Amino acid sequence: MVACAPRSQVEPGTKRMADAVGIANGGPASTGQHFTGRNHMVKAVWNGKVVAESEETVVVEGNHYFPRDAVNAGYLRDSELYSVCPWKGQASYHTLEVDGKLNVDAAWYYPQTTTQAKPIEGRIAFWRGVTIGGIASHKASRRRREAPASSASSEHPGAC
């Protein structure tokens, strides 16, 4: 497996979550992976509805991971899709259903992470046109460097 590409820098206006949660040697900070957190409200919007909203997101590789209880569970449908990231673990997916419209596999999460990725365990991130904090998340155009563990294309975000 090819490892995730290291993040080149922490986003402006964020703090290193690795420092906040005490991740040190052998964790994301030492491998070039960064956890960052924001102190303002972040929303995930799709099909005109807020599907998630929190001041407690964790940003990893440019993706906001929302606490599960900050996501409207009524919009989530289980998916059989999964993919694998060598430093985060196996990602599972949800399809969004909002007002009868589906956004297939638009949300992903890590039910159990590696030790290095504990700050995002159980948290949910979005892609495929879901707007995060005013910016549409079109991760489909970003190529992944690892083959998926299932029928997921190599462009799925959980595959890092």
Residue frames as a rotation matrix with the C-alpha (Angstrom) as fourth column:
MET 1
0.572 0.820 0.000 0.00
0.820 -0.572 0.000 0.00
0.000 0.000 -1.000 0.00
VAL 2
-0.398 -0.616 0.680 1.06
0.564 -0.749 -0.348 3.53
0.724 0.245 0.645 -0.71
ALA 3
-0.408 0.199 -0.891 0.81
0.843 -0.292 -0.451 5.87
-0.350 -0.935 -0.048 2.27
CYS 4
0.718 0.696 0.018 -1.21
0.677 -0.692 -0.252 9.07
-0.163 0.193 -0.968 2.23
ALA 5
-0.002 -0.683 0.731 0.53
0.609 -0.580 -0.541 12.12
0.794 0.444 0.417 0.89
PRO 6
-0.399 -0.176 -0.900 1.72
0.889 -0.317 -0.332 14.35
-0.227 -0.932 0.283 3.74
ARG 7
0.751 0.652 0.108 -0.10
0.660 -0.749 -0.066 17.61
0.038 0.121 -0.992 4.20
SER 8
-0.020 -0.845 0.535 2.19
0.699 -0.395 -0.596 20.45
0.715 0.362 0.598 3.24
GLN 9
-0.884 -0.279 0.375 0.91
-0.032 -0.764 -0.645 22.94
0.466 -0.583 0.666 5.81
VAL 10
-0.498 0.739 -0.454 -1.70
0.781 0.154 -0.605 23.56
-0.377 -0.656 -0.654 8.43
GLU 11
0.041 0.602 0.797 -4.57
0.826 -0.469 0.312 25.69
0.562 0.646 -0.517 7.14
PRO 12
-0.775 -0.304 0.553 -4.50
0.041 -0.899 -0.436 29.38
0.630 -0.315 0.710 8.11
GLY 13
-0.224 0.707 0.671 -6.53
-0.825 -0.503 0.256 30.16
0.518 -0.497 0.696 11.21
THR 14
0.753 0.461 -0.469 -6.31
-0.190 0.835 0.516 26.65
0.630 -0.299 0.717 12.61
LYS 15
0.203 -0.705 0.679 -4.35
-0.961 -0.012 0.275 25.05
-0.185 -0.709 -0.681 15.39
ARG 16
-0.465 -0.411 -0.784 -2.54
-0.545 0.831 -0.112 21.75
0.698 0.375 -0.610 15.27
MET 17
0.630 0.756 0.177 -4.89
-0.649 0.387 0.655 19.22
0.428 -0.527 0.734 16.82
ALA 18
0.338 -0.586 -0.737 -1.88
0.357 0.804 -0.475 16.98
0.871 -0.102 0.480 17.36
ASP 19
-0.732 -0.599 0.325 -0.72
-0.023 -0.455 -0.890 19.43
0.681 -0.659 0.319 20.01
ALA 20
-0.226 0.740 0.634 -4.18
-0.886 -0.427 0.183 19.75
0.406 -0.520 0.752 21.54
VAL 21
0.791 0.606 -0.076 -4.73
-0.536 0.749 0.389 16.00
0.293 -0.267 0.918 21.94
GLY 22
0.384 -0.716 0.584 -1.17
-0.702 0.184 0.688 15.08
-0.600 -0.674 -0.432 22.85
ILE 23
0.942 -0.135 0.308 -0.27
0.294 0.779 -0.555 13.13
-0.165 0.613 0.773 19.73
ALA 24
0.480 -0.848 -0.225 3.48
-0.671 -0.520 0.529 13.06
-0.565 -0.103 -0.819 19.55
ASN 25
-0.521 -0.830 -0.198 6.20
-0.774 0.362 0.520 10.67
-0.360 0.424 -0.831 18.39
GLY 26
-0.923 0.102 0.370 4.90
0.222 0.929 0.297 8.17
-0.314 0.356 -0.880 15.89
GLY 27
0.017 0.998 -0.067 1.64
0.575 -0.064 -0.816 10.04
-0.818 -0.025 -0.575 15.37
PRO 28
0.661 0.368 0.654 0.42
0.749 -0.277 -0.602 12.28
-0.040 0.888 -0.458 12.58
ALA 29
0.906 -0.333 -0.261 2.66
-0.289 -0.938 0.194 15.18
-0.309 -0.100 -0.946 13.62
SER 30
0.017 -0.981 0.193 5.76
-0.404 0.169 0.899 13.07
-0.915 -0.093 -0.393 13.11
THR 31
-0.267 -0.075 0.961 4.55
0.659 0.713 0.239 11.60
-0.703 0.697 -0.141 9.80
GLY 32
-0.993 -0.113 0.026 3.60
0.099 -0.712 0.695 14.87
-0.061 0.693 0.718 8.16
GLN 33
-0.246 0.967 0.061 -0.13
0.644 0.116 0.756 14.36
0.725 0.225 -0.651 8.79
HIS 34
-0.971 -0.105 0.214 -1.83
-0.060 -0.762 -0.645 17.21
0.230 -0.639 0.734 10.63
PHE 35
-0.092 0.947 -0.309 -4.97
0.969 0.157 0.192 17.41
0.231 -0.282 -0.931 12.73
THR 36
-0.943 -0.163 0.291 -6.38
0.112 -0.976 -0.186 20.89
0.315 -0.143 0.938 12.96
GLY 37
-0.212 0.903 -0.373 -9.39
0.970 0.148 -0.191 22.33
-0.117 -0.402 -0.908 14.71
ARG 38
-0.578 0.123 0.807 -11.42
0.246 -0.917 0.315 25.49
0.778 0.380 0.500 14.24
ASN 39
-0.808 0.275 -0.521 -13.17
0.497 -0.156 -0.853 27.61
-0.316 -0.949 -0.011 16.81
HIS 40
-0.611 0.673 -0.417 -16.12
-0.694 -0.708 -0.126 28.72
-0.381 0.212 0.900 14.66
MET 41
0.193 0.812 0.551 -19.33
-0.251 0.584 -0.772 27.11
-0.948 0.011 0.317 13.41
VAL 42
-0.832 -0.387 -0.397 -18.88
-0.504 0.228 0.833 24.90
-0.232 0.893 -0.384 10.35
LYS 43
0.203 0.954 0.219 -21.86
-0.552 0.296 -0.780 23.66
-0.809 0.038 0.587 8.32
ALA 44
-0.924 -0.269 0.272 -22.26
0.062 0.595 0.801 20.89
-0.377 0.757 -0.533 5.76
VAL 45
-0.039 0.930 -0.366 -25.08
-0.497 -0.336 -0.800 21.68
-0.867 0.151 0.476 3.31
TRP 46
-0.977 -0.161 0.141 -26.49
0.044 0.490 0.871 19.58
-0.209 0.857 -0.471 0.51
ASN 47
-0.521 0.810 0.269 -29.67
0.661 0.184 0.728 20.00
0.540 0.557 -0.631 -1.54
GLY 48
-0.170 0.420 0.892 -30.44
-0.164 -0.904 0.395 23.17
0.972 -0.079 0.223 0.40
LYS 49
0.871 0.489 -0.038 -30.46
-0.078 0.216 0.973 21.49
0.485 -0.845 0.226 3.83
VAL 50
0.002 -0.841 0.540 -27.94
-0.952 -0.167 -0.257 21.63
0.306 -0.514 -0.801 6.67
VAL 51
0.589 0.167 -0.791 -26.83
-0.119 0.986 0.119 18.01
0.799 0.024 0.600 7.12
ALA 52
0.253 -0.534 -0.807 -24.22
0.937 0.343 0.066 18.78
0.241 -0.773 0.587 9.80
GLU 53
0.467 -0.114 0.877 -23.27
-0.104 -0.992 -0.074 21.75
0.878 -0.057 -0.475 11.97
SER 54
0.737 -0.267 -0.621 -20.59
0.674 0.368 0.641 22.04
0.057 -0.890 0.451 14.65
GLU 55
0.759 -0.602 0.248 -17.91
-0.610 -0.790 -0.051 24.20
0.227 -0.113 -0.967 16.24
GLU 56
0.313 -0.591 0.743 -16.02
-0.599 0.484 0.637 20.99
-0.737 -0.645 -0.202 17.02
THR 57
0.984 -0.019 -0.175 -14.87
-0.133 0.573 -0.809 19.75
0.116 0.819 0.562 13.61
VAL 58
0.235 -0.954 0.185 -11.45
-0.027 0.184 0.983 18.20
-0.972 -0.236 0.018 13.18
VAL 59
0.818 0.000 -0.575 -9.69
-0.557 -0.248 -0.793 19.00
-0.143 0.969 -0.203 9.89
VAL 60
0.046 -0.788 0.614 -7.45
-0.005 0.614 0.789 16.33
-0.999 -0.040 0.024 8.40
GLU 61
-0.693 -0.438 0.573 -6.00
0.543 0.206 0.814 16.65
-0.475 0.875 0.095 4.90
GLY 62
-0.962 0.268 -0.045 -8.43
-0.250 -0.809 0.532 19.48
0.107 0.523 0.845 4.18
ASN 63
-0.298 0.892 -0.340 -11.55
0.173 0.401 0.900 17.53
0.939 0.210 -0.274 5.20
HIS 64
-0.464 0.267 0.845 -13.78
-0.837 -0.444 -0.319 18.60
0.290 -0.855 0.429 8.10
TYR 65
-0.594 0.273 -0.757 -14.74
0.330 0.940 0.080 15.63
0.734 -0.202 -0.649 10.30
PHE 66
-0.165 0.672 0.722 -17.95
-0.703 -0.593 0.391 16.39
0.691 -0.443 0.570 12.21
PRO 67
-0.846 0.021 0.533 -18.89
-0.428 0.567 -0.704 14.75
-0.317 -0.823 -0.471 15.52
ARG 68
-0.846 0.532 -0.018 -21.52
0.428 0.701 0.571 12.09
0.316 0.475 -0.821 14.80
ASP 69
-0.192 0.830 -0.523 -24.06
0.904 -0.058 -0.424 13.83
-0.382 -0.554 -0.740 17.03
ALA 70
-0.365 0.017 -0.931 -23.66
-0.131 -0.991 0.033 17.03
-0.922 0.134 0.364 14.97
VAL 71
-0.953 0.048 -0.298 -24.87
-0.289 0.151 0.946 15.23
0.090 0.987 -0.130 11.82
ASN 72
-0.079 0.991 0.105 -28.59
-0.941 -0.040 -0.335 14.91
-0.328 -0.125 0.936 11.09
ALA 73
-0.759 -0.274 0.591 -28.94
-0.221 0.962 0.162 11.11
-0.613 -0.007 -0.790 11.18
GLY 74
0.236 0.950 0.203 -32.25
0.059 0.194 -0.979 11.38
-0.970 0.243 -0.010 9.33
TYR 75
0.641 -0.064 -0.765 -30.32
-0.721 -0.391 -0.572 12.21
-0.263 0.918 -0.297 6.16
LEU 76
-0.414 -0.910 -0.029 -27.89
-0.886 0.396 0.242 9.26
-0.208 0.126 -0.970 6.40
ARG 77
0.845 0.524 -0.105 -28.39
-0.534 0.818 -0.216 5.89
-0.027 0.239 0.971 4.71
ASP 78
0.257 -0.775 0.577 -25.93
-0.256 0.521 0.814 3.05
-0.932 -0.357 -0.065 5.21
SER 79
0.580 -0.212 -0.787 -23.72
-0.796 0.055 -0.602 2.02
0.171 0.976 -0.137 2.33
GLU 80
0.937 -0.279 0.213 -21.80
0.218 0.938 0.268 -1.18
-0.274 -0.204 0.940 1.71
LEU 81
0.635 -0.724 0.270 -18.84
0.124 -0.250 -0.960 0.74
0.763 0.643 -0.069 0.31
TYR 82
0.854 -0.486 -0.187 -15.57
0.110 -0.183 0.977 0.86
-0.509 -0.854 -0.103 2.19
SER 83
0.655 -0.749 0.099 -12.01
0.012 -0.120 -0.993 1.87
0.756 0.651 -0.070 1.44
VAL 84
0.700 -0.486 -0.523 -8.70
0.703 0.344 0.622 1.71
-0.122 -0.803 0.583 3.30
CYS 85
0.667 -0.608 0.431 -6.17
-0.407 -0.782 -0.472 4.35
0.624 0.139 -0.769 4.28
PRO 86
0.167 -0.663 -0.730 -2.92
0.460 0.707 -0.537 2.93
0.872 -0.246 0.423 5.70
TRP 87
-0.824 -0.564 0.058 -2.55
0.208 -0.396 -0.894 5.59
0.527 -0.725 0.444 8.39
LYS 88
-0.535 0.691 0.486 -6.25
-0.825 -0.550 -0.126 6.13
0.180 -0.469 0.865 9.30
GLY 89
-0.676 0.294 0.676 -7.81
-0.128 0.857 -0.500 2.69
-0.726 -0.424 -0.541 8.85
GLN 90
-0.752 0.486 0.446 -10.90
0.654 0.463 0.598 1.37
0.084 0.741 -0.667 7.04
ALA 91
-0.843 0.491 -0.221 -13.47
-0.449 -0.868 -0.215 3.98
-0.297 -0.082 0.951 6.02
SER 92
-0.469 0.814 0.343 -17.18
0.808 0.553 -0.207 3.23
-0.357 0.180 -0.916 5.80
TYR 93
-0.977 0.109 0.182 -19.67
0.021 -0.805 0.593 5.35
0.211 0.583 0.785 3.84
HIS 94
-0.269 0.952 -0.148 -23.17
0.463 -0.007 -0.887 6.79
-0.845 -0.307 -0.438 4.05
THR 95
-0.581 0.281 0.764 -25.41
0.685 -0.337 0.646 7.95
0.439 0.898 0.003 1.22
LEU 96
-0.868 0.349 -0.353 -27.22
-0.051 -0.770 -0.636 11.24
-0.494 -0.534 0.686 1.85
GLU 97
-0.446 0.808 0.384 -30.96
0.806 0.177 0.565 11.35
0.389 0.562 -0.730 1.22
VAL 98
-0.748 0.181 -0.638 -32.43
0.224 -0.836 -0.501 14.83
-0.624 -0.518 0.585 1.38
ASP 99
-0.092 0.841 -0.533 -35.97
-0.590 -0.477 -0.651 15.62
-0.802 0.255 0.540 0.19
GLY 100
0.759 0.491 0.427 -36.02
-0.069 0.713 -0.698 12.44
-0.647 0.500 0.575 -1.91
LYS 101
0.751 -0.577 -0.322 -32.69
-0.467 -0.119 -0.876 13.12
0.467 0.808 -0.359 -3.66
LEU 102
0.883 -0.469 0.021 -29.70
0.363 0.711 0.602 10.81
-0.297 -0.524 0.798 -3.16
ASN 103
0.500 -0.860 -0.098 -26.01
-0.800 -0.416 -0.431 11.68
0.330 0.294 -0.897 -3.00
VAL 104
0.931 -0.027 -0.365 -24.47
0.065 0.994 0.090 8.21
0.360 -0.108 0.927 -3.07
ASP 105
0.418 -0.799 -0.432 -21.53
0.896 0.440 0.053 7.58
0.148 -0.409 0.900 -0.72
ALA 106
0.388 -0.189 0.902 -21.22
0.187 -0.942 -0.277 11.32
0.903 0.276 -0.330 -0.01
ALA 107
0.554 -0.211 0.805 -20.21
-0.799 -0.404 0.444 10.85
0.232 -0.890 -0.393 3.64
TRP 108
0.303 -0.485 -0.820 -17.44
0.131 0.874 -0.468 8.75
0.944 0.034 0.329 5.12
TYR 109
0.561 -0.139 0.816 -16.17
-0.809 -0.299 0.506 7.87
0.173 -0.944 -0.280 8.57
TYR 110
-0.371 -0.725 -0.580 -13.73
-0.350 0.688 -0.636 5.59
0.860 -0.033 -0.509 10.33
PRO 111
0.705 0.705 -0.077 -15.56
-0.211 0.312 0.926 3.36
0.677 -0.637 0.369 12.86
GLN 112
0.804 -0.587 -0.093 -12.19
0.309 0.278 0.910 2.29
-0.508 -0.760 0.405 14.27
THR 113
0.835 -0.545 -0.067 -9.02
-0.420 -0.555 -0.717 4.16
0.354 0.628 -0.693 13.45
THR 114
0.162 -0.896 -0.413 -5.37
0.606 0.421 -0.675 3.52
0.778 -0.141 0.612 13.86
THR 115
0.183 -0.190 -0.965 -3.76
0.935 -0.268 0.231 5.01
-0.302 -0.945 0.129 16.96
GLN 116
-0.793 -0.610 0.006 -2.49
0.569 -0.736 0.366 7.89
-0.218 0.293 0.931 14.82
ALA 117
-0.747 0.545 0.382 -5.99
0.029 -0.547 0.836 8.91
0.665 0.635 0.393 13.70
LYS 118
-0.566 0.528 -0.633 -7.94
0.824 0.390 -0.411 8.61
0.030 -0.754 -0.656 17.00
PRO 119
-0.762 0.295 -0.576 -9.12
0.001 -0.890 -0.456 12.27
-0.647 -0.348 0.678 16.88
ILE 120
-0.558 0.587 -0.586 -11.36
-0.827 -0.332 0.455 11.42
0.072 0.738 0.670 13.87
GLU 121
-0.971 0.190 -0.148 -12.66
0.194 0.981 -0.009 8.04
0.144 -0.037 -0.989 15.03
GLY 122
-0.358 0.927 -0.110 -16.42
0.855 0.278 -0.438 7.91
-0.376 -0.251 -0.892 14.50
ARG 123
-0.205 0.246 -0.947 -16.54
-0.105 -0.968 -0.228 11.42
-0.973 0.053 0.224 13.01
ILE 124
0.320 0.464 0.826 -18.17
0.778 0.368 -0.508 12.03
-0.540 0.806 -0.243 9.62
ALA 125
-0.544 -0.492 -0.680 -16.72
-0.099 -0.768 0.633 13.93
-0.834 0.411 0.369 6.64
PHE 126
0.520 0.831 0.198 -18.40
0.242 0.079 -0.967 14.83
-0.820 0.550 -0.160 3.34
TRP 127
-0.744 -0.636 -0.207 -17.60
-0.033 -0.274 0.961 15.18
-0.668 0.722 0.183 -0.35
ARG 128
-0.670 0.444 0.596 -19.42
0.743 0.398 0.538 14.96
0.002 0.803 -0.596 -3.73
GLY 129
-0.419 0.468 0.778 -20.81
0.324 -0.724 0.610 18.47
0.849 0.507 0.151 -3.82
VAL 130
0.525 0.506 -0.684 -21.63
0.826 -0.110 0.552 18.83
0.204 -0.855 -0.476 -0.14
THR 131
0.277 -0.391 0.878 -20.84
0.016 -0.912 -0.411 22.45
0.961 0.128 -0.247 0.76
ILE 132
0.282 -0.302 -0.911 -18.59
0.943 0.260 0.206 22.79
0.174 -0.917 0.358 3.81
GLY 133
0.024 -0.275 -0.961 -18.42
0.631 -0.741 0.228 26.24
-0.775 -0.612 0.156 5.39
GLY 134
0.541 0.308 -0.782 -19.34
-0.285 -0.808 -0.516 27.89
-0.791 0.502 -0.350 2.09
ILE 135
-0.331 -0.697 -0.636 -16.97
-0.906 0.047 0.420 25.86
-0.263 0.716 -0.647 -0.10
ALA 136
0.748 0.612 -0.257 -18.33
-0.663 0.710 -0.238 23.01
0.036 0.348 0.937 -2.24
SER 137
-0.051 -0.743 0.668 -16.48
-0.609 0.553 0.569 19.77
-0.792 -0.377 -0.480 -1.53
HIS 138
0.828 0.269 -0.492 -15.64
-0.560 0.386 -0.733 18.26
-0.008 0.882 0.470 -4.92
LYS 139
0.079 -0.853 0.516 -13.08
-0.668 0.339 0.663 15.68
-0.740 -0.397 -0.543 -3.86
ALA 140
0.731 0.257 0.632 -13.95
0.185 0.817 -0.546 13.48
-0.657 0.516 0.550 -6.84
SER 141
0.920 -0.391 -0.031 -11.41
-0.163 -0.309 -0.937 15.34
0.357 0.867 -0.348 -8.94
ARG 142
0.209 -0.876 0.434 -8.59
-0.976 -0.161 0.145 14.62
-0.057 -0.454 -0.889 -6.48
ARG 143
0.397 -0.133 -0.908 -6.82
-0.375 0.880 -0.292 11.40
0.838 0.457 0.300 -7.40
ARG 144
0.721 -0.181 0.669 -6.02
-0.604 0.308 0.735 8.92
-0.339 -0.934 0.113 -4.65
ARG 145
-0.037 -0.873 -0.487 -2.83
-0.950 0.182 -0.255 6.89
0.311 0.453 -0.835 -4.73
GLU 146
-0.795 -0.218 0.566 -4.11
-0.464 0.820 -0.336 3.66
-0.391 -0.530 -0.753 -3.26
ALA 147
-0.668 0.586 -0.458 -6.29
-0.129 0.516 0.847 0.91
0.733 0.625 -0.270 -4.66
PRO 148
-0.055 0.738 0.673 -9.63
-0.951 -0.245 0.191 0.60
0.305 -0.629 0.715 -2.87
ALA 149
-0.810 -0.221 0.543 -10.43
-0.467 0.803 -0.370 -2.38
-0.354 -0.554 -0.754 -0.66
SER 150
-0.177 0.817 0.548 -13.80
0.395 0.569 -0.721 -2.97
-0.901 0.089 -0.424 -2.36
SER 151
0.115 0.326 0.938 -15.69
0.992 0.019 -0.128 -1.66
-0.059 0.945 -0.321 -5.34
ALA 152
0.661 0.086 -0.746 -14.76
0.246 -0.963 0.107 1.91
-0.709 -0.254 -0.658 -4.41
SER 153
0.789 -0.451 0.417 -13.04
0.357 -0.216 -0.909 3.86
0.500 0.866 -0.009 -7.13
SER 154
-0.087 -0.920 -0.382 -9.53
0.961 0.024 -0.276 5.08
0.263 -0.391 0.882 -6.39
GLU 155
-0.493 -0.050 0.869 -11.01
0.111 -0.994 0.006 8.55
0.863 0.100 0.496 -5.95
HIS 156
0.574 0.769 -0.281 -12.90
0.391 0.044 0.919 7.82
0.719 -0.638 -0.276 -2.70
PRO 157
0.374 -0.430 0.822 -11.78
-0.556 -0.813 -0.172 10.09
0.743 -0.393 -0.543 0.11
GLY 158
0.782 -0.039 0.622 -11.39
-0.565 0.379 0.733 7.38
-0.264 -0.925 0.274 2.75
ALA 159
0.883 -0.457 0.106 -8.80
0.460 0.799 -0.387 5.65
0.093 0.391 0.916 0.57
CYS 160
0.673 -0.614 -0.413 -6.29
-0.299 -0.736 0.607 8.49
-0.676 -0.285 -0.679 1.12
